[in-house]
Amino acid sequence: MADPRSDKAFPVSWDQFHRDARALAWRLSDKGTWQAIVCVTRGGMVPAMIIARELGIRTIETICVASYHDYKEQGGLKILKPVAPAIVDLAGGDGSAVLIIDDLVDTGKTARLVRDMLPKGHYATLYAKPQGRPLVDTFITEVSQETWIYFPWDMGLSFQPPIAQGA
């Protein structure tokens, strides 16, 4: 996981996040017919809502996994709330009727955990880093492993110095 004090920062505005979520919905629109979305909380909640609207999916479930315990260090995974059995049972119990949405795949630890529960679910994220990339079926933007993504709900408006100023 990247150090949040890293020089490689990728700030994402609300507008960009919304555009990326709609772009992900567009890519997903011809990849399957899903009966439900499972969003990985908390980061997957906003893109899941946008994708559910765009694709006309009404059943939305959450899996609550804690991994970033202090916004800096990724700790051990802890399942706070598993996927409801009724969702797992869709399409024969293998998750093939389920679209899994998260904001980011970083090291892939969370994605592996969710994939174990829904092995044939379609895993989609807005952003992917190289270590977690093999676990994702569809994504919008790949960033380097050492890049720290600043999501819009983590930021306020402030001046950003030019990149050349730091050199």
Secondary structure, DSSP 4 states (H G I P E B T S, - for coil): ---TT-S-EEE--HHHHHHHHHHHHHHHTTS---SEEEEEETTTHHHHHHHHHHHT---EEEEEEEEESSSS-EEEEEEEEPPPHHHHTGGGGTSTTEEEEEEEESSSHHHHHHHHHSTTSEEEEEEE-TTTGGG-SEEEEE--TTPEEE-GGG--------GGGG-
